[in-house]
Amino acid sequence: MTKKDFERFLLKIENLNKLVDLIKASPEKYELFIKCKSHQEVVDLASQWGFDIGKRWGES
C-alpha cells in the first residue's frame, strides 16, 4: 500500500463514519439506505449525500 493509497483508505473510513452518523441521526435517510438492493445503490445514495465511498484503496 502506498502512502497515497493509505491516505485514501483513511479518507474512506472517515467518510463511512460520517455516513453512519448521518444515517443514525435521520430516520428518513435510514429508510432510504436500507432499501438499497446492491452495493452500487449504496454508493450512489452516499454520493448524493456528499460522500465518496465507491473506490477501494488500490483503485485509481
mmCIF file as Biopython writes it, N, C-alpha, C and O atoms, coordinates in Angstrom:
data_model
#
loop_
_atom_site.group_PDB
_atom_site.id
_atom_site.type_symbol
_atom_site.label_atom_id
_atom_site.label_alt_id
_atom_site.label_comp_id
_atom_site.label_asym_id
_atom_site.label_entity_id
_atom_site.label_seq_id
_atom_site.pdbx_PDB_ins_code
_atom_site.Cartn_x
_atom_site.Cartn_y
_atom_site.Cartn_z
_atom_site.occupancy
_atom_site.B_iso_or_equiv
_atom_site.auth_seq_id
_atom_site.auth_asym_id
_atom_site.pdbx_PDB_model_num
ATOM 1   N N  . MET A ? 1  ? 0.862   -1.172 0.000  1.0 0.0 1  A 1 
ATOM 2   C CA . MET A ? 1  ? 0.000   0.000  0.000  1.0 0.0 1  A 1 
ATOM 3   C C  . MET A ? 1  ? 0.907   1.233  0.000  1.0 0.0 1  A 1 
ATOM 4   O O  . MET A ? 1  ? 1.788   1.372  0.848  1.0 0.0 1  A 1 
ATOM 5   N N  . THR A ? 2  ? 0.679   2.099  -0.941 1.0 0.0 2  A 1 
ATOM 6   C CA . THR A ? 2  ? 1.453   3.338  -0.983 1.0 0.0 2  A 1 
ATOM 7   C C  . THR A ? 2  ? 0.914   4.326  0.051  1.0 0.0 2  A 1 
ATOM 8   O O  . THR A ? 2  ? -0.173  4.143  0.599  1.0 0.0 2  A 1 
ATOM 9   N N  . LYS A ? 3  ? 1.687   5.362  0.303  1.0 0.0 3  A 1 
ATOM 10  C CA . LYS A ? 3  ? 1.238   6.397  1.239  1.0 0.0 3  A 1 
ATOM 11  C C  . LYS A ? 3  ? -0.049  7.044  0.732  1.0 0.0 3  A 1 
ATOM 12  O O  . LYS A ? 3  ? -0.959  7.320  1.515  1.0 0.0 3  A 1 
ATOM 13  N N  . LYS A ? 4  ? -0.125  7.287  -0.587 1.0 0.0 4  A 1 
ATOM 14  C CA . LYS A ? 4  ? -1.330  7.882  -1.171 1.0 0.0 4  A 1 
ATOM 15  C C  . LYS A ? 4  ? -2.532  6.953  -0.986 1.0 0.0 4  A 1 
ATOM 16  O O  . LYS A ? 4  ? -3.626  7.407  -0.652 1.0 0.0 4  A 1 
ATOM 17  N N  . ASP A ? 5  ? -2.322  5.635  -1.208 1.0 0.0 5  A 1 
ATOM 18  C CA . ASP A ? 5  ? -3.404  4.671  -1.002 1.0 0.0 5  A 1 
ATOM 19  C C  . ASP A ? 5  ? -3.840  4.648  0.458  1.0 0.0 5  A 1 
ATOM 20  O O  . ASP A ? 5  ? -5.031  4.551  0.753  1.0 0.0 5  A 1 
ATOM 21  N N  . PHE A ? 6  ? -2.873  4.736  1.371  1.0 0.0 6  A 1 
ATOM 22  C CA . PHE A ? 6  ? -3.197  4.748  2.797  1.0 0.0 6  A 1 
ATOM 23  C C  . PHE A ? 6  ? -4.036  5.972  3.153  1.0 0.0 6  A 1 
ATOM 24  O O  . PHE A ? 6  ? -5.006  5.872  3.904  1.0 0.0 6  A 1 
ATOM 25  N N  . GLU A ? 7  ? -3.656  7.128  2.608  1.0 0.0 7  A 1 
ATOM 26  C CA . GLU A ? 7  ? -4.422  8.349  2.865  1.0 0.0 7  A 1 
ATOM 27  C C  . GLU A ? 7  ? -5.835  8.236  2.297  1.0 0.0 7  A 1 
ATOM 28  O O  . GLU A ? 7  ? -6.795  8.685  2.923  1.0 0.0 7  A 1 
ATOM 29  N N  . ARG A ? 8  ? -5.960  7.640  1.119  1.0 0.0 8  A 1 
ATOM 30  C CA . ARG A ? 8  ? -7.281  7.431  0.516  1.0 0.0 8  A 1 
ATOM 31  C C  . ARG A ? 8  ? -8.109  6.468  1.380  1.0 0.0 8  A 1 
ATOM 32  O O  . ARG A ? 8  ? -9.311  6.660  1.559  1.0 0.0 8  A 1 
ATOM 33  N N  . PHE A ? 9  ? -7.456  5.443  1.904  1.0 0.0 9  A 1 
ATOM 34  C CA . PHE A ? 9  ? -8.102  4.473  2.788  1.0 0.0 9  A 1 
ATOM 35  C C  . PHE A ? 9  ? -8.645  5.169  4.040  1.0 0.0 9  A 1 
ATOM 36  O O  . PHE A ? 9  ? -9.785  4.933  4.441  1.0 0.0 9  A 1 
ATOM 37  N N  . LEU A ? 10 ? -7.827  6.023  4.649  1.0 0.0 10 A 1 
ATOM 38  C CA . LEU A ? 10 ? -8.264  6.747  5.847  1.0 0.0 10 A 1 
ATOM 39  C C  . LEU A ? 10 ? -9.415  7.693  5.541  1.0 0.0 10 A 1 
ATOM 40  O O  . LEU A ? 10 ? -10.337 7.831  6.345  1.0 0.0 10 A 1 
ATOM 41  N N  . LEU A ? 11 ? -9.369  8.345  4.385  1.0 0.0 11 A 1 
ATOM 42  C CA . LEU A ? 11 ? -10.451 9.242  3.988  1.0 0.0 11 A 1 
ATOM 43  C C  . LEU A ? 11 ? -11.753 8.466  3.796  1.0 0.0 11 A 1 
ATOM 44  O O  . LEU A ? 11 ? -12.826 8.941  4.169  1.0 0.0 11 A 1 
ATOM 45  N N  . LYS A ? 12 ? -11.654 7.279  3.218  1.0 0.0 12 A 1 
ATOM 46  C CA . LYS A ? 12 ? -12.856 6.461  3.032  1.0 0.0 12 A 1 
ATOM 47  C C  . LYS A ? 12 ? -13.448 6.072  4.390  1.0 0.0 12 A 1 
ATOM 48  O O  . LYS A ? 12 ? -14.664 6.123  4.574  1.0 0.0 12 A 1 
ATOM 49  N N  . ILE A ? 13 ? -12.603 5.691  5.324  1.0 0.0 13 A 1 
ATOM 50  C CA . ILE A ? 13 ? -13.085 5.352  6.672  1.0 0.0 13 A 1 
ATOM 51  C C  . ILE A ? 13 ? -13.768 6.559  7.306  1.0 0.0 13 A 1 
ATOM 52  O O  . ILE A ? 13 ? -14.825 6.428  7.922  1.0 0.0 13 A 1 
ATOM 53  N N  . GLU A ? 14 ? -13.165 7.727  7.154  1.0 0.0 14 A 1 
ATOM 54  C CA . GLU A ? 14 ? -13.762 8.954  7.694  1.0 0.0 14 A 1 
ATOM 55  C C  . GLU A ? 14 ? -15.133 9.210  7.066  1.0 0.0 14 A 1 
ATOM 56  O O  . GLU A ? 14 ? -16.092 9.540  7.764  1.0 0.0 14 A 1 
ATOM 57  N N  . ASN A ? 15 ? -15.216 9.054  5.739  1.0 0.0 15 A 1 
ATOM 58  C CA . ASN A ? 15 ? -16.493 9.243  5.053  1.0 0.0 15 A 1 
ATOM 59  C C  . ASN A ? 15 ? -17.525 8.218  5.503  1.0 0.0 15 A 1 
ATOM 60  O O  . ASN A ? 15 ? -18.692 8.559  5.695  1.0 0.0 15 A 1 
ATOM 61  N N  . LEU A ? 16 ? -17.111 6.970  5.672  1.0 0.0 16 A 1 
ATOM 62  C CA . LEU A ? 16 ? -18.042 5.935  6.130  1.0 0.0 16 A 1 
ATOM 63  C C  . LEU A ? 16 ? -18.556 6.249  7.534  1.0 0.0 16 A 1 
ATOM 64  O O  . LEU A ? 16 ? -19.745 6.086  7.809  1.0 0.0 16 A 1 
ATOM 65  N N  . ASN A ? 17 ? -17.674 6.695  8.415  1.0 0.0 17 A 1 
ATOM 66  C CA . ASN A ? 17 ? -18.097 7.044  9.775  1.0 0.0 17 A 1 
ATOM 67  C C  . ASN A ? 17 ? -19.081 8.207  9.773  1.0 0.0 17 A 1 
ATOM 68  O O  . ASN A ? 17 ? -20.060 8.194  10.520 1.0 0.0 17 A 1 
ATOM 69  N N  . LYS A ? 18 ? -18.830 9.209  8.941  1.0 0.0 18 A 1 
ATOM 70  C CA . LYS A ? 18 ? -19.758 10.341 8.836  1.0 0.0 18 A 1 
ATOM 71  C C  . LYS A ? 18 ? -21.093 9.896  8.244  1.0 0.0 18 A 1 
ATOM 72  O O  . LYS A ? 18 ? -22.151 10.368 8.660  1.0 0.0 18 A 1 
ATOM 73  N N  . LEU A ? 19 ? -21.038 8.990  7.275  1.0 0.0 19 A 1 
ATOM 74  C CA . LEU A ? 19 ? -22.263 8.460  6.677  1.0 0.0 19 A 1 
ATOM 75  C C  . LEU A ? 19 ? -23.089 7.715  7.720  1.0 0.0 19 A 1 
ATOM 76  O O  . LEU A ? 19 ? -24.306 7.887  7.785  1.0 0.0 19 A 1 
ATOM 77  N N  . VAL A ? 20 ? -22.445 6.901  8.527  1.0 0.0 20 A 1 
ATOM 78  C CA . VAL A ? 20 ? -23.142 6.174  9.593  1.0 0.0 20 A 1 
ATOM 79  C C  . VAL A ? 20 ? -23.787 7.153  10.570 1.0 0.0 20 A 1 
ATOM 80  O O  . VAL A ? 20 ? -24.937 6.964  10.965 1.0 0.0 20 A 1 
ATOM 81  N N  . ASP A ? 21 ? -23.062 8.191  10.961 1.0 0.0 21 A 1 
ATOM 82  C CA . ASP A ? 21 ? -23.621 9.194  11.875 1.0 0.0 21 A 1 
ATOM 83  C C  . ASP A ? 21 ? -24.852 9.864  11.269 1.0 0.0 21 A 1 
ATOM 84  O O  . ASP A ? 21 ? -25.850 10.073 11.959 1.0 0.0 21 A 1 
ATOM 85  N N  . LEU A ? 22 ? -24.783 10.201 9.982  1.0 0.0 22 A 1 
ATOM 86  C CA . LEU A ? 22 ? -25.908 10.829 9.297  1.0 0.0 22 A 1 
ATOM 87  C C  . LEU A ? 22 ? -27.120 9.901  9.281  1.0 0.0 22 A 1 
ATOM 88  O O  . LEU A ? 22 ? -28.241 10.332 9.551  1.0 0.0 22 A 1 
ATOM 89  N N  . ILE A ? 23 ? -26.893 8.636  8.965  1.0 0.0 23 A 1 
ATOM 90  C CA . ILE A ? 23 ? -27.989 7.663  8.898  1.0 0.0 23 A 1 
ATOM 91  C C  . ILE A ? 23 ? -28.606 7.452  10.283 1.0 0.0 23 A 1 
ATOM 92  O O  . ILE A ? 23 ? -29.826 7.357  10.410 1.0 0.0 23 A 1 
ATOM 93  N N  . LYS A ? 24 ? -27.777 7.379  11.305 1.0 0.0 24 A 1 
ATOM 94  C CA . LYS A ? 24 ? -28.287 7.211  12.671 1.0 0.0 24 A 1 
ATOM 95  C C  . LYS A ? 24 ? -29.136 8.399  13.109 1.0 0.0 24 A 1 
ATOM 96  O O  . LYS A ? 24 ? -30.090 8.238  13.870 1.0 0.0 24 A 1 
ATOM 97  N N  . ALA A ? 25 ? -28.790 9.589  12.629 1.0 0.0 25 A 1 
ATOM 98  C CA . ALA A ? 25 ? -29.484 10.808 13.047 1.0 0.0 25 A 1 
ATOM 99  C C  . ALA A ? 25 ? -30.740 11.097 12.235 1.0 0.0 25 A 1 
ATOM 100 O O  . ALA A ? 25 ? -31.516 11.981 12.597 1.0 0.0 25 A 1 
ATOM 101 N N  . SER A ? 26 ? -30.953 10.369 11.147 1.0 0.0 26 A 1 
ATOM 102 C CA . SER A ? 26 ? -32.074 10.677 10.261 1.0 0.0 26 A 1 
ATOM 103 C C  . SER A ? 26 ? -32.858 9.417  9.903  1.0 0.0 26 A 1 
ATOM 104 O O  . SER A ? 26 ? -32.400 8.611  9.094  1.0 0.0 26 A 1 
ATOM 105 N N  . PRO A ? 27 ? -34.037 9.243  10.501 1.0 0.0 27 A 1 
ATOM 106 C CA . PRO A ? 27 ? -34.860 8.081  10.156 1.0 0.0 27 A 1 
ATOM 107 C C  . PRO A ? 27 ? -35.189 8.011  8.664  1.0 0.0 27 A 1 
ATOM 108 O O  . PRO A ? 27 ? -35.298 6.922  8.101  1.0 0.0 27 A 1 
ATOM 109 N N  . GLU A ? 28 ? -35.344 9.164  8.030  1.0 0.0 28 A 1 
ATOM 110 C CA . GLU A ? 28 ? -35.654 9.174  6.594  1.0 0.0 28 A 1 
ATOM 111 C C  . GLU A ? 28 ? -34.485 8.631  5.776  1.0 0.0 28 A 1 
ATOM 112 O O  . GLU A ? 28 ? -34.679 7.841  4.852  1.0 0.0 28 A 1 
ATOM 113 N N  . LYS A ? 29 ? -33.278 9.059  6.121  1.0 0.0 29 A 1 
ATOM 114 C CA . LYS A ? 29 ? -32.098 8.573  5.402  1.0 0.0 29 A 1 
ATOM 115 C C  . LYS A ? 29 ? -31.871 7.090  5.697  1.0 0.0 29 A 1 
ATOM 116 O O  . LYS A ? 29 ? -31.457 6.337  4.816  1.0 0.0 29 A 1 
ATOM 117 N N  . TYR A ? 30 ? -32.137 6.675  6.920  1.0 0.0 30 A 1 
ATOM 118 C CA . TYR A ? 30 ? -32.024 5.262  7.274  1.0 0.0 30 A 1 
ATOM 119 C C  . TYR A ? 30 ? -32.941 4.418  6.392  1.0 0.0 30 A 1 
ATOM 120 O O  . TYR A ? 30 ? -32.522 3.386  5.867  1.0 0.0 30 A 1 
ATOM 121 N N  . GLU A ? 31 ? -34.174 4.849  6.229  1.0 0.0 31 A 1 
ATOM 122 C CA . GLU A ? 31 ? -35.128 4.104  5.397  1.0 0.0 31 A 1 
ATOM 123 C C  . GLU A ? 31 ? -34.656 4.024  3.950  1.0 0.0 31 A 1 
ATOM 124 O O  . GLU A ? 31 ? -34.752 2.968  3.325  1.0 0.0 31 A 1 
ATOM 125 N N  . LEU A ? 32 ? -34.150 5.124  3.417  1.0 0.0 32 A 1 
ATOM 126 C CA . LEU A ? 32 ? -33.615 5.103  2.052  1.0 0.0 32 A 1 
ATOM 127 C C  . LEU A ? 32 ? -32.425 4.154  1.950  1.0 0.0 32 A 1 
ATOM 128 O O  . LEU A ? 32 ? -32.289 3.418  0.972  1.0 0.0 32 A 1 
ATOM 129 N N  . PHE A ? 33 ? -31.573 4.178  2.958  1.0 0.0 33 A 1 
ATOM 130 C CA . PHE A ? 33 ? -30.367 3.354  2.946  1.0 0.0 33 A 1 
ATOM 131 C C  . PHE A ? 33 ? -30.696 1.864  2.971  1.0 0.0 33 A 1 
ATOM 132 O O  . PHE A ? 33 ? -30.119 1.085  2.212  1.0 0.0 33 A 1 
ATOM 133 N N  . ILE A ? 34 ? -31.619 1.470  3.839  1.0 0.0 34 A 1 
ATOM 134 C CA . ILE A ? 34 ? -31.908 0.035  3.951  1.0 0.0 34 A 1 
ATOM 135 C C  . ILE A ? 34 ? -32.705 -0.497 2.763  1.0 0.0 34 A 1 
ATOM 136 O O  . ILE A ? 34 ? -32.821 -1.710 2.589  1.0 0.0 34 A 1 
ATOM 137 N N  . LYS A ? 35 ? -33.252 0.395  1.952  1.0 0.0 35 A 1 
ATOM 138 C CA . LYS A ? 35 ? -33.961 -0.042 0.749  1.0 0.0 35 A 1 
ATOM 139 C C  . LYS A ? 35 ? -33.013 -0.355 -0.405 1.0 0.0 35 A 1 
ATOM 140 O O  . LYS A ? 35 ? -33.440 -0.910 -1.417 1.0 0.0 35 A 1 
ATOM 141 N N  . CYS A ? 36 ? -31.751 -0.014 -0.269 1.0 0.0 36 A 1 
ATOM 142 C CA . CYS A ? 36 ? -30.777 -0.303 -1.324 1.0 0.0 36 A 1 
ATOM 143 C C  . CYS A ? 36 ? -30.635 -1.814 -1.493 1.0 0.0 36 A 1 
ATOM 144 O O  . CYS A ? 36 ? -30.564 -2.558 -0.515 1.0 0.0 36 A 1 
ATOM 145 N N  . LYS A ? 37 ? -30.595 -2.249 -2.743 1.0 0.0 37 A 1 
ATOM 146 C CA . LYS A ? 37 ? -30.517 -3.679 -3.056 1.0 0.0 37 A 1 
ATOM 147 C C  . LYS A ? 37 ? -29.123 -4.110 -3.502 1.0 0.0 37 A 1 
ATOM 148 O O  . LYS A ? 37 ? -28.855 -5.306 -3.617 1.0 0.0 37 A 1 
ATOM 149 N N  . SER A ? 38 ? -28.238 -3.157 -3.754 1.0 0.0 38 A 1 
ATOM 150 C CA . SER A ? 38 ? -26.898 -3.517 -4.223 1.0 0.0 38 A 1 
ATOM 151 C C  . SER A ? 38 ? -25.868 -2.546 -3.653 1.0 0.0 38 A 1 
ATOM 152 O O  . SER A ? 38 ? -26.199 -1.471 -3.155 1.0 0.0 38 A 1 
ATOM 153 N N  . HIS A ? 39 ? -24.631 -2.958 -3.744 1.0 0.0 39 A 1 
ATOM 154 C CA . HIS A ? 39 ? -23.532 -2.101 -3.307 1.0 0.0 39 A 1 
ATOM 155 C C  . HIS A ? 39 ? -23.532 -0.800 -4.098 1.0 0.0 39 A 1 
ATOM 156 O O  . HIS A ? 39 ? -23.299 0.271  -3.537 1.0 0.0 39 A 1 
ATOM 157 N N  . GLN A ? 40 ? -23.790 -0.889 -5.393 1.0 0.0 40 A 1 
ATOM 158 C CA . GLN A ? 40 ? -23.779 0.310  -6.232 1.0 0.0 40 A 1 
ATOM 159 C C  . GLN A ? 40 ? -24.875 1.286  -5.824 1.0 0.0 40 A 1 
ATOM 160 O O  . GLN A ? 40 ? -24.665 2.498  -5.871 1.0 0.0 40 A 1 
ATOM 161 N N  . GLU A ? 41 ? -26.038 0.783  -5.426 1.0 0.0 41 A 1 
ATOM 162 C CA . GLU A ? 41 ? -27.103 1.673  -4.947 1.0 0.0 41 A 1 
ATOM 163 C C  . GLU A ? 41 ? -26.663 2.408  -3.680 1.0 0.0 41 A 1 
ATOM 164 O O  . GLU A ? 41 ? -26.962 3.590  -3.512 1.0 0.0 41 A 1 
ATOM 165 N N  . VAL A ? 42 ? -25.963 1.716  -2.799 1.0 0.0 42 A 1 
ATOM 166 C CA . VAL A ? 42 ? -25.448 2.340  -1.576 1.0 0.0 42 A 1 
ATOM 167 C C  . VAL A ? 42 ? -24.433 3.423  -1.940 1.0 0.0 42 A 1 
ATOM 168 O O  . VAL A ? 42 ? -24.480 4.530  -1.403 1.0 0.0 42 A 1 
ATOM 169 N N  . VAL A ? 43 ? -23.519 3.101  -2.849 1.0 0.0 43 A 1 
ATOM 170 C CA . VAL A ? 43 ? -22.501 4.061  -3.283 1.0 0.0 43 A 1 
ATOM 171 C C  . VAL A ? 43 ? -23.157 5.291  -3.902 1.0 0.0 43 A 1 
ATOM 172 O O  . VAL A ? 43 ? -22.772 6.422  -3.606 1.0 0.0 43 A 1 
ATOM 173 N N  . ASP A ? 44 ? -24.151 5.065  -4.765 1.0 0.0 44 A 1 
ATOM 174 C CA . ASP A ? 44 ? -24.835 6.179  -5.426 1.0 0.0 44 A 1 
ATOM 175 C C  . ASP A ? 44 ? -25.588 7.054  -4.424 1.0 0.0 44 A 1 
ATOM 176 O O  . ASP A ? 44 ? -25.543 8.281  -4.514 1.0 0.0 44 A 1 
ATOM 177 N N  . LEU A ? 45 ? -26.273 6.433  -3.480 1.0 0.0 45 A 1 
ATOM 178 C CA . LEU A ? 45 ? -27.009 7.189  -2.469 1.0 0.0 45 A 1 
ATOM 179 C C  . LEU A ? 45 ? -26.048 8.005  -1.604 1.0 0.0 45 A 1 
ATOM 180 O O  . LEU A ? 45 ? -26.283 9.186  -1.346 1.0 0.0 45 A 1 
ATOM 181 N N  . ALA A ? 46 ? -24.975 7.373  -1.165 1.0 0.0 46 A 1 
ATOM 182 C CA . ALA A ? 46 ? -23.979 8.087  -0.364 1.0 0.0 46 A 1 
ATOM 183 C C  . ALA A ? 46 ? -23.401 9.262  -1.145 1.0 0.0 46 A 1 
ATOM 184 O O  . ALA A ? 46 ? -23.149 10.326 -0.579 1.0 0.0 46 A 1 
ATOM 185 N N  . SER A ? 47 ? -23.197 9.072  -2.424 1.0 0.0 47 A 1 
ATOM 186 C CA . SER A ? 47 ? -22.682 10.144 -3.281 1.0 0.0 47 A 1 
ATOM 187 C C  . SER A ? 47 ? -23.656 11.321 -3.333 1.0 0.0 47 A 1 
ATOM 188 O O  . SER A ? 47 ? -23.236 12.478 -3.317 1.0 0.0 47 A 1 
ATOM 189 N N  . GLN A ? 48 ? -24.947 11.029 -3.395 1.0 0.0 48 A 1 
ATOM 190 C CA . GLN A ? 48 ? -25.965 12.089 -3.389 1.0 0.0 48 A 1 
ATOM 191 C C  . GLN A ? 48 ? -25.888 12.913 -2.107 1.0 0.0 48 A 1 
ATOM 192 O O  . GLN A ? 48 ? -26.214 14.100 -2.105 1.0 0.0 48 A 1 
ATOM 193 N N  . TRP A ? 49 ? -25.463 12.289 -1.037 1.0 0.0 49 A 1 
ATOM 194 C CA . TRP A ? 49 ? -25.356 12.961 0.259  1.0 0.0 49 A 1 
ATOM 195 C C  . TRP A ? 49 ? -23.969 13.569 0.480  1.0 0.0 49 A 1 
ATOM 196 O O  . TRP A ? 49 ? -23.692 14.103 1.554  1.0 0.0 49 A 1 
ATOM 197 N N  . GLY A ? 50 ? -23.099 13.490 -0.528 1.0 0.0 50 A 1 
ATOM 198 C CA . GLY A ? 50 ? -21.794 14.132 -0.450 1.0 0.0 50 A 1 
ATOM 199 C C  . GLY A ? 50 ? -20.643 13.261 0.013  1.0 0.0 50 A 1 
ATOM 200 O O  . GLY A ? 50 ? -19.579 13.778 0.355  1.0 0.0 50 A 1 
ATOM 201 N N  . PHE A ? 51 ? -20.832 11.945 0.032  1.0 0.0 51 A 1 
ATOM 202 C CA . PHE A ? 51 ? -19.788 11.037 0.495  1.0 0.0 51 A 1 
ATOM 203 C C  . PHE A ? 51 ? -19.235 10.217 -0.664 1.0 0.0 51 A 1 
ATOM 204 O O  . PHE A ? 51 ? -19.991 9.704  -1.489 1.0 0.0 51 A 1 
ATOM 205 N N  . ASP A ? 52 ? -17.907 10.098 -0.720 1.0 0.0 52 A 1 
ATOM 206 C CA . ASP A ? 52 ? -17.246 9.299  -1.744 1.0 0.0 52 A 1 
ATOM 207 C C  . ASP A ? 52 ? -16.774 8.002  -1.102 1.0 0.0 52 A 1 
ATOM 208 O O  . ASP A ? 52 ? -15.728 7.968  -0.454 1.0 0.0 52 A 1 
ATOM 209 N N  . ILE A ? 53 ? -17.548 6.932  -1.283 1.0 0.0 53 A 1 
ATOM 210 C CA . ILE A ? 53 ? -17.201 5.652  -0.661 1.0 0.0 53 A 1 
ATOM 211 C C  . ILE A ? 53 ? -17.048 4.544  -1.696 1.0 0.0 53 A 1 
ATOM 212 O O  . ILE A ? 53 ? -16.935 3.374  -1.329 1.0 0.0 53 A 1 
ATOM 213 N N  . GLY A ? 54 ? -17.042 4.887  -2.978 1.0 0.0 54 A 1 
ATOM 214 C CA . GLY A ? 54 ? -17.098 3.879  -4.026 1.0 0.0 54 A 1 
ATOM 215 C C  . GLY A ? 54 ? -15.801 3.187  -4.360 1.0 0.0 54 A 1 
ATOM 216 O O  . GLY A ? 54 ? -15.813 2.011  -4.724 1.0 0.0 54 A 1 
ATOM 217 N N  . LYS A ? 55 ? -14.681 3.875  -4.250 1.0 0.0 55 A 1 
ATOM 218 C CA . LYS A ? 55 ? -13.415 3.296  -4.694 1.0 0.0 55 A 1 
ATOM 219 C C  . LYS A ? 55 ? -12.735 2.541  -3.569 1.0 0.0 55 A 1 
ATOM 220 O O  . LYS A ? 55 ? -12.767 2.956  -2.411 1.0 0.0 55 A 1 
ATOM 221 N N  . ARG A ? 56 ? -12.120 1.423  -3.930 1.0 0.0 56 A 1 
ATOM 222 C CA . ARG A ? 56 ? -11.294 0.684  -2.985 1.0 0.0 56 A 1 
ATOM 223 C C  . ARG A ? 56 ? -9.924  1.348  -2.945 1.0 0.0 56 A 1 
ATOM 224 O O  . ARG A ? 56 ? -9.572  2.083  -3.867 1.0 0.0 56 A 1 
ATOM 225 N N  . TRP A ? 57 ? -9.157  1.106  -1.909 1.0 0.0 57 A 1 
ATOM 226 C CA . TRP A ? 57 ? -7.910  1.845  -1.709 1.0 0.0 57 A 1 
ATOM 227 C C  . TRP A ? 57 ? -6.912  1.652  -2.836 1.0 0.0 57 A 1 
ATOM 228 O O  . TRP A ? 57 ? -6.078  2.536  -3.034 1.0 0.0 57 A 1 
ATOM 229 N N  . GLY A ? 58 ? -6.936  0.575  -3.578 1.0 0.0 58 A 1 
ATOM 230 C CA . GLY A ? 58 ? -5.979  0.353  -4.652 1.0 0.0 58 A 1 
ATOM 231 C C  . GLY A ? 58 ? -6.438  0.853  -6.009 1.0 0.0 58 A 1 
ATOM 232 O O  . GLY A ? 58 ? -5.680  0.785  -6.977 1.0 0.0 58 A 1 
ATOM 233 N N  . GLU A ? 59 ? -7.667  1.356  -6.100 1.0 0.0 59 A 1 
ATOM 234 C CA . GLU A ? 59 ? -8.220  1.806  -7.378 1.0 0.0 59 A 1 
ATOM 235 C C  . GLU A ? 59 ? -7.856  3.259  -7.645 1.0 0.0 59 A 1 
ATOM 236 O O  . GLU A ? 59 ? -7.681  4.055  -6.723 1.0 0.0 59 A 1 
ATOM 237 N N  . SER A ? 60 ? -7.749  3.583  -8.923 1.0 0.0 60 A 1 
ATOM 238 C CA . SER A ? 60 ? -7.431  4.972  -9.306 1.0 0.0 60 A 1 
ATOM 239 C C  . SER A ? 60 ? -8.665  5.824  -9.320 1.0 0.0 60 A 1 
ATOM 240 O O  . SER A ? 60 ? -8.590  7.016  -9.618 1.0 0.0 60 A 1 
#
